[in-house]
Amino acid sequence: MNQNIHYIWVGTNQKLAEVCRNVSQKPAVALDTEFIRTRTYYPKLGLIQLFDGEQVSLIDPTTIDEFSPFIELLADQQVVKVLHACSEDLEVFQHRFKQLPTPLADTQIIAGFAGIGVSMGFAKLVAHYLQIELDKGASRTDWLARPLSEEQLQYAAADVWYLLPVYQRLVADLNVTCWQNAVEEECQTLLEKRQNLPNSSKAYKDISNAWRLTSAQLAVLQVLAKWRMEEAEKRDLALNFVVKEQNLFEIAKIQPKHTSQLLEFMHPNEVRIHGKKLLLLVEQGKAVAEEDYPPAILRLVDEPGYKHSLKLLQQKLAEIRPLDLAPELLASKRQLNQLFSWFIQGQNPDKLPELLKGWREEFGMQLVQVL
């Protein structure tokens, strides 16, 4: 970075409305967020960066309380919102504004389909297209602190200042391929996944080693994990700052009756704050009728024929994949596993795996034949 980027600071409702009015005339805008997430369940938004091709705007969410013009911009179907590796940004927009940026173009996705590289970082894309090395010195900033230093503001501005020209070059490279529709679908899928809010009743499935537990123990774990997620959301506290994940597993496994048993593996503060509640939850889980127990969690690796089937799928994938597309973009290991699970669980037509949807379907059908 050999130049200072000119930006404007947007710290009032009036200024934000003016910026959004101007930006809404443009076909595409670069968008980014800076946030903090250390002990909290939700990300804490510290800064929004916006570049319309002429003006970089740094928007201060700590002083603005009327965001309707910005929310309208996020929803404006005439303005493409360009972001890079945006899954965390989407979480910020969903939580803070209840509005996702649509239509969306994620430059990390485009880079994969344009043949530049899979899962490429923003700095590498900037270096590839613009021969500029980004200074990442301010990446560990406390974005909620004020005032922000000029170095921090330049760092934040660079994330959108270079994003738009990179996007324009990526689109030119993508246009000589046949993957434009695939990119649109992938970006839309990102938005759809973000709209599926976490289900606290299924939180137990995310606990490490839950597969080791019996159905009766899982009934207890389900109650514990549901409570922990709802407590985390209510108190805006990271899950492990409510109760550590490993402790939930141990509680479900041994089903203690006394706080003294909890003290054998939990921190005294955890027991002091939540001990009695945890014991009540254990009893609640034990009271679940047997017919309502969650089914045992089966690992794919333990399924008969899994390893052999996966090998055959990977061989078929290598055979059918287009030469201009990285194999992991066509079918990741997670997607192959999803296809295998769907196949052995009865091939429900209402819950199709990703490999049997959209642009992947023609390839997915060939993979199903292997199974």
N, C-alpha and C positions, 0 to 999 in steps of 0.2 A: 504494500500500500504506500504509494509515493505521493498521494495528494490528500488534502483535507476535503471531506465531503460537505457540501453546504446543505444544511437541514433547517427546518423550522421546528420550534418547540410548541406543541399544542397542549395547552393546559387549562383552557376554558371551554365551556359548552358552546359559546358563540364561535370560537375558532374551529372547533371540531366540526360544527355544522357547515362552516364555510369550506373547509378542506374536503369534506365528504361530497359537497355539492360539486366542487371542481373535479374531483376524482371520478365521479359518476359519469362524466363525459368521455372517459377513456375506455378503450376496448379491453385493457388488461392492467392490473395493478399487482405489484409485488407486496407481499404481506408477511410479517413475522411477529413473534411475541417473545418477550423475555419474562421469565417468571421464577419464583422460588418455590421449592418443595423439599423441605427437610424433614419436619415432624408432622406436617399436615396431610390430611387425606386428599384435599383438593389443592391444585396448584394456585399459588398466590400471584396474580398478574401484576407485573411491575412496569411494563412498557409495551406499547404497540408500535411497530414500524410499518410505514406505508410509503411506497414509491410509485408514482404514476407515469414515470418516464421523463418528467420535468422537475418535480419537487419531492424531496424526501421529507416526510412528516414524522416526528417522534411524538407520539400521543401519550399523555400522562394519565393513567387510569386512577391515580390517587387523588386528583383534584377535579376530575370531570364526573358529574353525576347524571348527565343527560346523554345517554348513548344511542338514542333512537336513530339519529342520522347514520351512525356507524353500523347499526344493526340492519338498517335498510340497505346500506352498501353491501354488507355481507350477503344479503338475500337477492341483490340485483342480478337478474339473469343476463343482462346485457354486458356485464363486466366480469371477465375471467379473473379469479383470484389465484395468483401464482404463489405457491409456498414450496419449501423444500423439506422432505422427510417430516411430514406435518402431523403425524398421529398425536403427538403431545399438544401441539397448537390447537388441534381440533378439540381436544379435551378442555382446553382453556376456554375456547369460544362457546362450547356447549354448556359448560358450568356457569360462566360469567354472563353470557348474553342469550343463552337458550336459542342460539342461531349459528348454524355452521356456514362457512363460506362456500357459496355455490354460484356459478359453476366453478369447479376446482381443477387446477393443474398442478400436480406435484412433480417438481423437476427431478427428484430422485427416481420416480417411476419412469418418467420420459427418458431419462438417461439409459435405463436398462433396456428399453425397447428400441432406442435409437442406436444401440450397440456401443455406447460409450463406456458403460460399466455398470455392474449390478451393485446396489446398495452404496453408491458413491457418496462420500461426504461433500458438503457444499464447497469447502476449501479446494478440494481436488477438481471439482467442476470448474471453479473460477480459474484455477491454474491451467486447466486443459484448454478452455476457450479464450481466456483473456490474458494468459501469461502473467498473472498477478498473484503474489503470495500474500494471503490474508494474515494479518496479525491477530492471533487468538489470545493475546495477553490478558484481555479483560473478560475472558469467558467465565471466570468464577466470581463475578460481581454480585453483590447484594443489590438486586434490581429494585428493591423496595426502599432503599436508602435515598435520601435527598440531601444536598444536591448530588447529582451524578457528575463525575469528572469529564473533561473533554475527551480523554482517551476512551472512556466507557461509551460516551455518546457517539464517537466516531466508529467504534466497534459495532454498536447497534445499527447505525446508519448503513454501514458496509453490507450488512446482511440483506438489505433490500436494494441498495444502490447497484450491486453487481448481479442480483438475482434476475432482474428483468432482462438485461442483455444476454445473460446465459440462457434464459428461457427462450428468447427469440432465436438464438443459434440452435438450441435443442430442437425447436419446432421445425426449423429448416432441415435438420438431419433426420428427424422423424418422418418428414413428408416424402422422403425418398424410399421409405420402407412401406410395408403393408400393415403396420401395427397401430395406426391412429385410433381405430375403434377399440382395440384392446386397451390402449392407454386410457381412453374415456371410461371404459368399463371399470378398470382398476381404480381410478380416482373416485368413481361413483361408489364402488364397493367400500372404500375407506370411509366415506360419509355414512353409508348405511350401517357399517359396523359400529361407528361412534354413536349412532342413534339407539343402538341396543344397550340399554343401561344394565349394569350388573344386577344379577338376581341374587339377593341375599340367601335365598333358600338353597342355592346351588354353590354357595361359597365353600362348602366343605370339600368340594371336588378339587379346589385349588390348594388344599393343604398337602404339603409334602408327605409322602409315605401313607396317605390315606388308604391306598390299596392294600396295606398290610392289615387293616382292621376288618373285623367281622361286620355283618349287617347290623347286629345289635350295637356294636361300638360306633358304627357309622351314624346310627340314629342319634347318639349322644353328640358326636362330632358335628352333625348337621345343626343341632340346636345351638351349640357353642359358636360355630362359625357364623351362623346367621346373626346371633346377638353381637358378636364382635364387629361385623361389618356395619350393622345399624348403629352401634355405639360410635364407631369411627366416623360415620357420616354425620351423626348428630353433634359430635364434639369437634369435628374437623381435625381428626387426629389420625396419623398414619396407623395402619392396622397393627403393626408390631409394637407401637407405643400404647396400644390398648392392652393387649396380651400377646406375648410372642407366639408365633405359629407353632413352634415345637412344643410349647406348653399345652396348647389345645390338643395336640395329638396325644400327649402323655395323659392328659385328663380323660380323654375319650377312651384311652386304652385301659387305664387302671380304675376309672370311675370312683374316685375317692369319696369318703363320707365325712372326713374331718379336715380342717384347714392345716393341721399338722402334717398331713400327707402331701398337701400342696407345697409346703415349705421345703420338702425334700428335693424339689427340682425347680421351684420358682423363686424369684427375688421377693424378699419380704415386703417390699412396697407394693408389688403386684397383688400379693396375697392380702395385704392390709386393705387395699382399695376394692379389690374385686372378689376376694376369697369366698365370702358368703354367697354372693350372686352366682359364682361358678358352681358351687355345690348345689344350689337350687336348680341351675340349668342341667346339671348331671341327672338329678332326680326327674326333671322334666323329660329328658331324653330317654331315661330308663322306662318311663311310663308310656312311651309310644307303643302302640299295638304291633305285634309281630308282622301282621300283614301290611303295615305301613312303613316297615323298615326300608331304607334306601337299599337298592340292590348292591351287592358286592362290586367293588371297582376292579375290573379286569384290565390288566396291562396288555397292550397289543403284543408285546414281546413274548408273553406267555400263551398267546393264542396258537393253537395247532396250525402249522404251515405258514406262520407269519414271515419268518426270515426268508424262507424259500420264495414266497409270494412277492415280498419286497424286492428281492433280487431280480425276479422275472419282470416286475414292473419297471425297475430301473433299466434293465436291458431293452425292454420295449420302448421306453422313453428315449433312449439314445438312438434307437432305430427310426422313430417317427418324428423326432423334433425337427423343426425348420433350422437350417444351418445358420440363419442370421439371428437366432434367438438362443440366449443362454438357457440350458436345461432347467435351472432352478426357477426361471421366470415362468416357464410352461407348467412345471409341476414340482413344487418343493417337497421335501420329505414329509412335512406336516400334511400336505394335500394328498400325497400318496397314502399316508396312514389313514386319513379321513375317508378316502375311497375304499380302502380295505375294510375299515370298520363298517361303513355303510353296506358293503357287499355281504359281509358275514352276518349282519344284524337284520337281514331281510329285505334290503333294497327298497326302502320306503320311498315311493315317488314324490311324497310331499316334503321330504327332507333331503333333497339332492345334495351331494357333496360339491365342492367348488369346481372340481374337474369335470362335472357334467352340466355346468352352467356357462352361458355366454360364449365367448370366443374360444374357451377351452373345450367345449363339448365335443367337437369332432375328434380331438385327440383323446379325450377321456373315454369316449366310446370304444376306441381301439384298446385302451388300457383295461377296460372292463372285460374285454374278450380274453385277456390273459388270465384273469381270475376265474 
